[in-house]
Amino acid sequence: METLGIGIVGAGNIGSRHARFWARVPGVSVVAVADTHNGAAENLAGAYPGAMAYADATELIADPQVQVVHVCVPTHLHRNIAIASADAGKHVLCEKPMALTLADCDAITDAAMRANVRLSVGHVTRFFPEYALAKRHVDAGAVGVPAIARTRRAGAFPKTAWFADMEQSGGVIADLIVHDLDWLQWCFGPVARVFARVAKSPGFEYALLTLRHSSGVISHAEGVWGEPTGFHTAFEIAGNGGLLTHDSRASRTLVAGTRSGTDSVVSVMNAPLAPTDDPYFKQVQAFADAVRGKTPVAIAPTEARAAVAVALAALESARTGNAVEI
């Protein structure tokens, strides 16, 4: 099996995390790191024997050892790096959200199609065991006909300054809640209508979205930057045949309830995940498999674009006070 050479663009927290999991994938080697901050690329590349450190993404993209570029930079920079990578014949795994405009999403996708390279976006929530298992239970009819879903995602206000700049991150909706916008559409189909409210103050941002899916399901997606109790996630899915609930702070991570009132624990995940079960490992393993032609990409560019479309509609709704059709 030919070794895949991985180039990481962006040596911050998320780039460092992804590099660590790439290094665990069989037949894969982290061969290059690029970052514009002085010493950042050298520090991360030093953890991987033989990896090159570059001060510019252009140099990394030109490296013949690099076959896959993992884009781990602030969102407003995704477009140019992803397109340049595809134009150079590199496969591209891009952090979520794909971009902050639909035009940029389309430009990235078009570049990958022209170059006939694999393109996917890191909506890693699909690989978290409780979310993946809930999707399987919904598809298997565990809740009957789904009617309503609620998600919550909350954590500290980001320390890095660019997150607070709407032009660079899109705020809590486009950067945080977008995880759930992808997952909810994966489970219940495309969103047709969005209504959103946002509350902001220095060091705090809250958003609540009400989504109407074309399937008839109603979803509520809530996100918080500035949660004092630490990062956590939760969801609830209800239908005419039962209920699925998850709370990352609970000892029973995923619980199924029936109309008879009987709860059953369908997943208990209190023990640390094995390295190969970690969602970040599964995400990069899946992309490696797609690059090698074993499977389609786990998250298609059209799906990543759909999450951005809902996020943008939610931002418009929050700005105007009106519901927005998609």
Contacts in CASP RR format, 6 or more apart in sequence:
PFRMAT RR
TARGET T0000
AUTHOR 0000-0000-0000
METHOD contacts of the structure
MODEL  1
METLGIGIVGAGNIGSRHARFWARVPGVSVVAVADTHNGAAENLAGAYPG
AMAYADATELIADPQVQVVHVCVPTHLHRNIAIASADAGKHVLCEKPMAL
TLADCDAITDAAMRANVRLSVGHVTRFFPEYALAKRHVDAGAVGVPAIAR
TRRAGAFPKTAWFADMEQSGGVIADLIVHDLDWLQWCFGPVARVFARVAK
SPGFEYALLTLRHSSGVISHAEGVWGEPTGFHTAFEIAGNGGLLTHDSRA
SRTLVAGTRSGTDSVVSVMNAPLAPTDDPYFKQVQAFADAVRGKTPVAIA
PTEARAAVAVALAALESARTGNAVEI
1 26 0 8 1.000
1 27 0 8 1.000
1 292 0 8 1.000
2 27 0 8 1.000
3 27 0 8 1.000
3 28 0 8 1.000
3 29 0 8 1.000
4 25 0 8 1.000
4 27 0 8 1.000
4 28 0 8 1.000
4 29 0 8 1.000
4 67 0 8 1.000
4 68 0 8 1.000
4 288 0 8 1.000
4 291 0 8 1.000
4 292 0 8 1.000
5 28 0 8 1.000
5 29 0 8 1.000
5 30 0 8 1.000
5 31 0 8 1.000
5 32 0 8 1.000
5 65 0 8 1.000
5 66 0 8 1.000
5 67 0 8 1.000
5 68 0 8 1.000
6 19 0 8 1.000
6 22 0 8 1.000
6 28 0 8 1.000
6 29 0 8 1.000
6 30 0 8 1.000
6 31 0 8 1.000
6 32 0 8 1.000
6 66 0 8 1.000
6 67 0 8 1.000
6 68 0 8 1.000
6 70 0 8 1.000
7 30 0 8 1.000
7 31 0 8 1.000
7 32 0 8 1.000
7 33 0 8 1.000
7 34 0 8 1.000
7 60 0 8 1.000
7 63 0 8 1.000
7 66 0 8 1.000
7 68 0 8 1.000
7 69 0 8 1.000
7 70 0 8 1.000
8 15 0 8 1.000
8 18 0 8 1.000
8 19 0 8 1.000
8 22 0 8 1.000
8 30 0 8 1.000
8 32 0 8 1.000
8 33 0 8 1.000
8 34 0 8 1.000
8 44 0 8 1.000
8 70 0 8 1.000
8 72 0 8 1.000
9 33 0 8 1.000
9 34 0 8 1.000
9 35 0 8 1.000
9 57 0 8 1.000
9 60 0 8 1.000
9 69 0 8 1.000
9 70 0 8 1.000
9 71 0 8 1.000
9 72 0 8 1.000
9 73 0 8 1.000
9 81 0 8 1.000
10 33 0 8 1.000
10 34 0 8 1.000
10 35 0 8 1.000
10 40 0 8 1.000
10 41 0 8 1.000
10 71 0 8 1.000
10 72 0 8 1.000
10 73 0 8 1.000
11 33 0 8 1.000
11 34 0 8 1.000
11 35 0 8 1.000
11 37 0 8 1.000
11 40 0 8 1.000
11 41 0 8 1.000
11 43 0 8 1.000
11 44 0 8 1.000
11 45 0 8 1.000
11 72 0 8 1.000
12 35 0 8 1.000
12 40 0 8 1.000
12 44 0 8 1.000
12 72 0 8 1.000
14 72 0 8 1.000
14 95 0 8 1.000
15 44 0 8 1.000
15 70 0 8 1.000
15 72 0 8 1.000
16 44 0 8 1.000
17 280 0 8 1.000
18 70 0 8 1.000
18 72 0 8 1.000
18 280 0 8 1.000
18 284 0 8 1.000
19 30 0 8 1.000
19 33 0 8 1.000
19 44 0 8 1.000
19 47 0 8 1.000
19 48 0 8 1.000
19 70 0 8 1.000
21 278 0 8 1.000
21 280 0 8 1.000
21 281 0 8 1.000
21 283 0 8 1.000
21 284 0 8 1.000
22 28 0 8 1.000
22 30 0 8 1.000
22 70 0 8 1.000
22 284 0 8 1.000
23 29 0 8 1.000
23 30 0 8 1.000
23 48 0 8 1.000
24 275 0 8 1.000
24 276 0 8 1.000
24 281 0 8 1.000
25 281 0 8 1.000
25 284 0 8 1.000
25 285 0 8 1.000
25 288 0 8 1.000
27 288 0 8 1.000
28 284 0 8 1.000
28 288 0 8 1.000
29 48 0 8 1.000
30 45 0 8 1.000
30 48 0 8 1.000
30 51 0 8 1.000
31 48 0 8 1.000
31 50 0 8 1.000
31 51 0 8 1.000
31 52 0 8 1.000
31 63 0 8 1.000
31 65 0 8 1.000
31 66 0 8 1.000
32 45 0 8 1.000
32 51 0 8 1.000
32 52 0 8 1.000
32 53 0 8 1.000
32 54 0 8 1.000
32 60 0 8 1.000
32 63 0 8 1.000
32 65 0 8 1.000
32 66 0 8 1.000
33 41 0 8 1.000
33 44 0 8 1.000
33 45 0 8 1.000
33 48 0 8 1.000
33 51 0 8 1.000
33 52 0 8 1.000
33 53 0 8 1.000
33 54 0 8 1.000
33 60 0 8 1.000
34 41 0 8 1.000
34 53 0 8 1.000
34 54 0 8 1.000
34 55 0 8 1.000
34 56 0 8 1.000
34 57 0 8 1.000
34 59 0 8 1.000
34 60 0 8 1.000
35 41 0 8 1.000
35 44 0 8 1.000
35 55 0 8 1.000
36 55 0 8 1.000
36 56 0 8 1.000
39 53 0 8 1.000
41 53 0 8 1.000
41 54 0 8 1.000
41 55 0 8 1.000
42 53 0 8 1.000
44 53 0 8 1.000
45 51 0 8 1.000
45 52 0 8 1.000
45 53 0 8 1.000
46 53 0 8 1.000
52 60 0 8 1.000
52 63 0 8 1.000
52 65 0 8 1.000
54 60 0 8 1.000
54 63 0 8 1.000
57 73 0 8 1.000
57 81 0 8 1.000
57 84 0 8 1.000
58 84 0 8 1.000
60 66 0 8 1.000
60 69 0 8 1.000
61 69 0 8 1.000
61 81 0 8 1.000
61 84 0 8 1.000
61 85 0 8 1.000
61 88 0 8 1.000
61 90 0 8 1.000
62 88 0 8 1.000
66 90 0 8 1.000
67 90 0 8 1.000
67 91 0 8 1.000
67 291 0 8 1.000
68 90 0 8 1.000
68 91 0 8 1.000
68 92 0 8 1.000
68 93 0 8 1.000
68 287 0 8 1.000
68 288 0 8 1.000
68 291 0 8 1.000
69 81 0 8 1.000
69 82 0 8 1.000
69 85 0 8 1.000
69 90 0 8 1.000
69 91 0 8 1.000
69 92 0 8 1.000
69 93 0 8 1.000
70 93 0 8 1.000
70 94 0 8 1.000
70 95 0 8 1.000
70 284 0 8 1.000
71 78 0 8 1.000
71 81 0 8 1.000
71 82 0 8 1.000
71 85 0 8 1.000
71 92 0 8 1.000
71 93 0 8 1.000
71 94 0 8 1.000
71 95 0 8 1.000
72 95 0 8 1.000
73 81 0 8 1.000
73 95 0 8 1.000
74 162 0 8 1.000
74 168 0 8 1.000
74 169 0 8 1.000
75 95 0 8 1.000
75 97 0 8 1.000
75 99 0 8 1.000
75 100 0 8 1.000
75 168 0 8 1.000
75 169 0 8 1.000
75 170 0 8 1.000
75 174 0 8 1.000
75 175 0 8 1.000
76 100 0 8 1.000
76 162 0 8 1.000
76 167 0 8 1.000
76 168 0 8 1.000
76 169 0 8 1.000
78 94 0 8 1.000
78 95 0 8 1.000
78 98 0 8 1.000
78 99 0 8 1.000
78 104 0 8 1.000
78 108 0 8 1.000
79 99 0 8 1.000
79 104 0 8 1.000
79 107 0 8 1.000
79 108 0 8 1.000
82 92 0 8 1.000
82 94 0 8 1.000
82 108 0 8 1.000
82 111 0 8 1.000
82 112 0 8 1.000
82 119 0 8 1.000
83 107 0 8 1.000
83 108 0 8 1.000
83 111 0 8 1.000
85 92 0 8 1.000
86 92 0 8 1.000
86 108 0 8 1.000
86 111 0 8 1.000
86 112 0 8 1.000
86 114 0 8 1.000
86 115 0 8 1.000
86 117 0 8 1.000
86 119 0 8 1.000
87 111 0 8 1.000
87 114 0 8 1.000
87 115 0 8 1.000
89 115 0 8 1.000
89 117 0 8 1.000
90 117 0 8 1.000
91 117 0 8 1.000
91 118 0 8 1.000
91 119 0 8 1.000
91 287 0 8 1.000
91 291 0 8 1.000
92 108 0 8 1.000
92 112 0 8 1.000
92 117 0 8 1.000
92 118 0 8 1.000
92 119 0 8 1.000
92 120 0 8 1.000
93 119 0 8 1.000
93 120 0 8 1.000
93 121 0 8 1.000
93 122 0 8 1.000
93 284 0 8 1.000
93 287 0 8 1.000
94 108 0 8 1.000
94 119 0 8 1.000
94 120 0 8 1.000
94 121 0 8 1.000
94 122 0 8 1.000
94 304 0 8 1.000
95 121 0 8 1.000
95 122 0 8 1.000
96 121 0 8 1.000
96 122 0 8 1.000
96 123 0 8 1.000
96 124 0 8 1.000
96 178 0 8 1.000
96 179 0 8 1.000
96 182 0 8 1.000
96 304 0 8 1.000
96 307 0 8 1.000
97 121 0 8 1.000
97 174 0 8 1.000
97 175 0 8 1.000
97 178 0 8 1.000
97 304 0 8 1.000
97 307 0 8 1.000
97 308 0 8 1.000
97 311 0 8 1.000
98 104 0 8 1.000
98 105 0 8 1.000
98 108 0 8 1.000
98 121 0 8 1.000
98 301 0 8 1.000
98 304 0 8 1.000
98 305 0 8 1.000
98 307 0 8 1.000
98 308 0 8 1.000
99 105 0 8 1.000
99 108 0 8 1.000
99 308 0 8 1.000
100 167 0 8 1.000
100 170 0 8 1.000
100 174 0 8 1.000
100 308 0 8 1.000
100 312 0 8 1.000
101 308 0 8 1.000
101 312 0 8 1.000
102 305 0 8 1.000
102 308 0 8 1.000
102 309 0 8 1.000
102 312 0 8 1.000
105 301 0 8 1.000
105 304 0 8 1.000
105 305 0 8 1.000
105 308 0 8 1.000
106 305 0 8 1.000
108 119 0 8 1.000
108 301 0 8 1.000
109 119 0 8 1.000
109 301 0 8 1.000
109 302 0 8 1.000
109 305 0 8 1.000
112 118 0 8 1.000
112 119 0 8 1.000
112 301 0 8 1.000
118 287 0 8 1.000
118 290 0 8 1.000
118 291 0 8 1.000
118 297 0 8 1.000
119 297 0 8 1.000
119 301 0 8 1.000
120 287 0 8 1.000
120 290 0 8 1.000
120 297 0 8 1.000
120 298 0 8 1.000
120 299 0 8 1.000
120 300 0 8 1.000
120 301 0 8 1.000
120 304 0 8 1.000
121 299 0 8 1.000
121 301 0 8 1.000
121 303 0 8 1.000
121 304 0 8 1.000
122 283 0 8 1.000
122 299 0 8 1.000
122 304 0 8 1.000
123 178 0 8 1.000
123 179 0 8 1.000
123 182 0 8 1.000
123 183 0 8 1.000
123 299 0 8 1.000
123 303 0 8 1.000
123 304 0 8 1.000
123 307 0 8 1.000
124 179 0 8 1.000
124 279 0 8 1.000
124 280 0 8 1.000
124 283 0 8 1.000
125 131 0 8 1.000
125 179 0 8 1.000
125 180 0 8 1.000
125 182 0 8 1.000
125 183 0 8 1.000
125 279 0 8 1.000
126 132 0 8 1.000
126 135 0 8 1.000
126 182 0 8 1.000
126 183 0 8 1.000
126 186 0 8 1.000
126 298 0 8 1.000
126 299 0 8 1.000
127 279 0 8 1.000
127 280 0 8 1.000
127 282 0 8 1.000
127 283 0 8 1.000
127 286 0 8 1.000
127 298 0 8 1.000
128 279 0 8 1.000
129 253 0 8 1.000
129 267 0 8 1.000
129 269 0 8 1.000
129 273 0 8 1.000
129 277 0 8 1.000
129 279 0 8 1.000
130 246 0 8 1.000
130 248 0 8 1.000
130 253 0 8 1.000
130 254 0 8 1.000
130 267 0 8 1.000
130 269 0 8 1.000
131 183 0 8 1.000
131 235 0 8 1.000
131 246 0 8 1.000
133 254 0 8 1.000
133 266 0 8 1.000
133 267 0 8 1.000
134 187 0 8 1.000
134 235 0 8 1.000
134 237 0 8 1.000
134 244 0 8 1.000
134 246 0 8 1.000
134 254 0 8 1.000
135 183 0 8 1.000
135 186 0 8 1.000
135 187 0 8 1.000
137 143 0 8 1.000
137 244 0 8 1.000
137 256 0 8 1.000
137 266 0 8 1.000
138 146 0 8 1.000
138 187 0 8 1.000
138 188 0 8 1.000
138 237 0 8 1.000
138 244 0 8 1.000
142 242 0 8 1.000
142 244 0 8 1.000
142 256 0 8 1.000
143 237 0 8 1.000
143 238 0 8 1.000
143 239 0 8 1.000
143 240 0 8 1.000
143 241 0 8 1.000
143 242 0 8 1.000
143 243 0 8 1.000
143 244 0 8 1.000
143 256 0 8 1.000
144 239 0 8 1.000
144 240 0 8 1.000
144 241 0 8 1.000
144 242 0 8 1.000
145 239 0 8 1.000
145 240 0 8 1.000
145 241 0 8 1.000
146 187 0 8 1.000
146 188 0 8 1.000
146 215 0 8 1.000
146 217 0 8 1.000
146 237 0 8 1.000
146 238 0 8 1.000
146 239 0 8 1.000
147 217 0 8 1.000
147 218 0 8 1.000
147 238 0 8 1.000
147 239 0 8 1.000
147 240 0 8 1.000
148 217 0 8 1.000
148 218 0 8 1.000
148 219 0 8 1.000
148 220 0 8 1.000
148 237 0 8 1.000
148 238 0 8 1.000
148 239 0 8 1.000
149 184 0 8 1.000
149 187 0 8 1.000
149 188 0 8 1.000
149 217 0 8 1.000
149 218 0 8 1.000
149 219 0 8 1.000
149 220 0 8 1.000
149 235 0 8 1.000
149 236 0 8 1.000
149 237 0 8 1.000
149 238 0 8 1.000
150 219 0 8 1.000
150 220 0 8 1.000
150 221 0 8 1.000
150 222 0 8 1.000
150 234 0 8 1.000
150 235 0 8 1.000
150 236 0 8 1.000
151 180 0 8 1.000
151 183 0 8 1.000
151 184 0 8 1.000
151 219 0 8 1.000
151 220 0 8 1.000
151 221 0 8 1.000
151 222 0 8 1.000
151 233 0 8 1.000
151 234 0 8 1.000
151 235 0 8 1.000
152 222 0 8 1.000
152 223 0 8 1.000
152 224 0 8 1.000
152 232 0 8 1.000
152 233 0 8 1.000
152 234 0 8 1.000
152 235 0 8 1.000
153 176 0 8 1.000
153 177 0 8 1.000
153 179 0 8 1.000
153 180 0 8 1.000
153 222 0 8 1.000
153 223 0 8 1.000
153 224 0 8 1.000
153 233 0 8 1.000
154 222 0 8 1.000
154 223 0 8 1.000
154 224 0 8 1.000
154 225 0 8 1.000
154 226 0 8 1.000
154 227 0 8 1.000
154 229 0 8 1.000
154 230 0 8 1.000
154 231 0 8 1.000
154 232 0 8 1.000
154 233 0 8 1.000
155 224 0 8 1.000
155 225 0 8 1.000
155 226 0 8 1.000
155 227 0 8 1.000
155 230 0 8 1.000
155 231 0 8 1.000
155 232 0 8 1.000
156 225 0 8 1.000
156 226 0 8 1.000
156 227 0 8 1.000
156 230 0 8 1.000
156 231 0 8 1.000
157 163 0 8 1.000
157 164 0 8 1.000
157 203 0 8 1.000
157 204 0 8 1.000
157 205 0 8 1.000
157 225 0 8 1.000
157 226 0 8 1.000
158 164 0 8 1.000
158 225 0 8 1.000
162 168 0 8 1.000
162 169 0 8 1.000
163 169 0 8 1.000
163 171 0 8 1.000
163 175 0 8 1.000
163 225 0 8 1.000
164 171 0 8 1.000
164 203 0 8 1.000
169 175 0 8 1.000
170 311 0 8 1.000
170 315 0 8 1.000
171 205 0 8 1.000
171 225 0 8 1.000
172 198 0 8 1.000
172 205 0 8 1.000
172 206 0 8 1.000
172 207 0 8 1.000
172 223 0 8 1.000
172 224 0 8 1.000
172 225 0 8 1.000
173 196 0 8 1.000
173 198 0 8 1.000
173 207 0 8 1.000
173 209 0 8 1.000
173 311 0 8 1.000
173 314 0 8 1.000
173 315 0 8 1.000
173 318 0 8 1.000
174 308 0 8 1.000
174 311 0 8 1.000
174 312 0 8 1.000
174 315 0 8 1.000
176 223 0 8 1.000
176 225 0 8 1.000
177 207 0 8 1.000
177 209 0 8 1.000
177 221 0 8 1.000
177 222 0 8 1.000
177 223 0 8 1.000
177 311 0 8 1.000
177 314 0 8 1.000
178 307 0 8 1.000
178 308 0 8 1.000
178 311 0 8 1.000
180 221 0 8 1.000
180 235 0 8 1.000
181 191 0 8 1.000
181 209 0 8 1.000
181 211 0 8 1.000
181 221 0 8 1.000
181 307 0 8 1.000
181 310 0 8 1.000
181 311 0 8 1.000
182 299 0 8 1.000
182 303 0 8 1.000
182 304 0 8 1.000
182 306 0 8 1.000
182 307 0 8 1.000
184 191 0 8 1.000
184 211 0 8 1.000
184 213 0 8 1.000
184 219 0 8 1.000
184 221 0 8 1.000
185 191 0 8 1.000
185 213 0 8 1.000
185 303 0 8 1.000
185 306 0 8 1.000
185 307 0 8 1.000
185 310 0 8 1.000
186 303 0 8 1.000
187 237 0 8 1.000
188 213 0 8 1.000
188 215 0 8 1.000
188 217 0 8 1.000
188 219 0 8 1.000
189 213 0 8 1.000
189 214 0 8 1.000
189 215 0 8 1.000
189 217 0 8 1.000
190 213 0 8 1.000
190 214 0 8 1.000
190 306 0 8 1.000
190 326 0 8 1.000
191 211 0 8 1.000
191 212 0 8 1.000
191 213 0 8 1.000
191 214 0 8 1.000
191 219 0 8 1.000
191 306 0 8 1.000
191 310 0 8 1.000
191 313 0 8 1.000
191 326 0 8 1.000
192 212 0 8 1.000
192 213 0 8 1.000
192 214 0 8 1.000
192 325 0 8 1.000
192 326 0 8 1.000
193 211 0 8 1.000
193 212 0 8 1.000
193 323 0 8 1.000
193 324 0 8 1.000
193 325 0 8 1.000
193 326 0 8 1.000
194 209 0 8 1.000
194 210 0 8 1.000
194 211 0 8 1.000
194 212 0 8 1.000
194 310 0 8 1.000
194 313 0 8 1.000
194 314 0 8 1.000
194 317 0 8 1.000
194 323 0 8 1.000
194 324 0 8 1.000
194 326 0 8 1.000
195 209 0 8 1.000
195 210 0 8 1.000
195 317 0 8 1.000
195 322 0 8 1.000
195 323 0 8 1.000
195 324 0 8 1.000
196 207 0 8 1.000
196 208 0 8 1.000
196 209 0 8 1.000
196 210 0 8 1.000
196 314 0 8 1.000
196 315 0 8 1.000
196 317 0 8 1.000
196 318 0 8 1.000
197 207 0 8 1.000
197 208 0 8 1.000
197 318 0 8 1.000
197 321 0 8 1.000
198 205 0 8 1.000
198 206 0 8 1.000
198 207 0 8 1.000
198 318 0 8 1.000
199 205 0 8 1.000
199 206 0 8 1.000
199 207 0 8 1.000
200 206 0 8 1.000
203 225 0 8 1.000
203 226 0 8 1.000
204 224 0 8 1.000
204 225 0 8 1.000
204 226 0 8 1.000
205 224 0 8 1.000
205 225 0 8 1.000
205 226 0 8 1.000
206 222 0 8 1.000
206 223 0 8 1.000
206 224 0 8 1.000
206 225 0 8 1.000
207 222 0 8 1.000
207 223 0 8 1.000
207 314 0 8 1.000
207 318 0 8 1.000
208 220 0 8 1.000
208 221 0 8 1.000
208 222 0 8 1.000
208 223 0 8 1.000
209 219 0 8 1.000
209 220 0 8 1.000
209 221 0 8 1.000
209 222 0 8 1.000
209 310 0 8 1.000
209 314 0 8 1.000
209 317 0 8 1.000
210 218 0 8 1.000
210 219 0 8 1.000
210 220 0 8 1.000
211 218 0 8 1.000
211 219 0 8 1.000
211 220 0 8 1.000
211 221 0 8 1.000
211 310 0 8 1.000
212 218 0 8 1.000
213 219 0 8 1.000
232 247 0 8 1.000
232 248 0 8 1.000
232 249 0 8 1.000
233 246 0 8 1.000
233 247 0 8 1.000
233 248 0 8 1.000
234 245 0 8 1.000
234 246 0 8 1.000
234 247 0 8 1.000
234 248 0 8 1.000
234 249 0 8 1.000
235 244 0 8 1.000
235 245 0 8 1.000
235 246 0 8 1.000
236 243 0 8 1.000
236 244 0 8 1.000
236 245 0 8 1.000
236 246 0 8 1.000
237 243 0 8 1.000
237 244 0 8 1.000
237 245 0 8 1.000
240 259 0 8 1.000
241 258 0 8 1.000
241 259 0 8 1.000
242 256 0 8 1.000
242 257 0 8 1.000
242 258 0 8 1.000
242 259 0 8 1.000
243 256 0 8 1.000
243 257 0 8 1.000
243 258 0 8 1.000
244 254 0 8 1.000
244 255 0 8 1.000
244 256 0 8 1.000
244 257 0 8 1.000
244 266 0 8 1.000
245 254 0 8 1.000
245 255 0 8 1.000
245 257 0 8 1.000
246 253 0 8 1.000
246 254 0 8 1.000
246 255 0 8 1.000
247 253 0 8 1.000
251 268 0 8 1.000
251 270 0 8 1.000
252 265 0 8 1.000
252 268 0 8 1.000
253 267 0 8 1.000
253 268 0 8 1.000
253 269 0 8 1.000
253 270 0 8 1.000
254 265 0 8 1.000
254 266 0 8 1.000
254 267 0 8 1.000
254 269 0 8 1.000
255 263 0 8 1.000
255 264 0 8 1.000
255 265 0 8 1.000
255 266 0 8 1.000
256 263 0 8 1.000
256 264 0 8 1.000
256 265 0 8 1.000
256 266 0 8 1.000
257 263 0 8 1.000
257 264 0 8 1.000
258 264 0 8 1.000
273 279 0 8 1.000
275 281 0 8 1.000
276 282 0 8 1.000
276 285 0 8 1.000
283 298 0 8 1.000
286 295 0 8 1.000
286 297 0 8 1.000
286 298 0 8 1.000
287 297 0 8 1.000
287 298 0 8 1.000
289 295 0 8 1.000
290 296 0 8 1.000
290 297 0 8 1.000
290 298 0 8 1.000
309 326 0 8 1.000
310 326 0 8 1.000
313 324 0 8 1.000
313 325 0 8 1.000
313 326 0 8 1.000
314 324 0 8 1.000
316 324 0 8 1.000
317 323 0 8 1.000
317 324 0 8 1.000
END
